[in-house]
Amino acid sequence: MAKQPNSITSLPRSPDDDRRSRMIRYSVTMGIRLVCVILCIFVRGWWLVLCAAGAVILPYIAVVLANVVDTRTSRVERPGSVVPYDKHDEAP
């Protein structure tokens, strides 16, 4: 069975892109929490309970989502494992 060749699309995301994506998810979740906290001042009844629950639970959800690392990438082989290294091929 022949091995599939690596392509640029099979490479994992760069750490900067992954970090930026997680920061955006955290910021959006905490922004929704801020809206919930502000709404707690103005709403009454069952809506107050919903907003208060959002203000209490969303920080936990934001941290969990921010710490999830993207694992949907495929395994990338090192160039040394693709091209065999032979000490005898080196120039003196």
C-alpha positions, 0 to 999 in steps of 0.5 A: 500500500503506497503512502499518501503524499503530504500536502500543504493542506494537511499541515497543522494550524500554526500556533499563532493562528490557533491561539488567535482563534481561542482568544476570539472564542474567549472574548466573544463568550466573555462579551456575552457574559458582560451583556448578561451582567448588564441585563441583570440590572434592567430585567425582572422575573424569569429573565433575571434568573436566565441572565444571572445564570449566564453571568455565573456559568459563562466564565467557566465555559469561556475558559474551557473553550479557550483551552481546547486545542484544535486536534482535527489536524493530521499527523505530519511526518518529519522530513528526515523520516521521509528522506532517509539519512545516510552518513556516507552521502555527506561531503568530506 
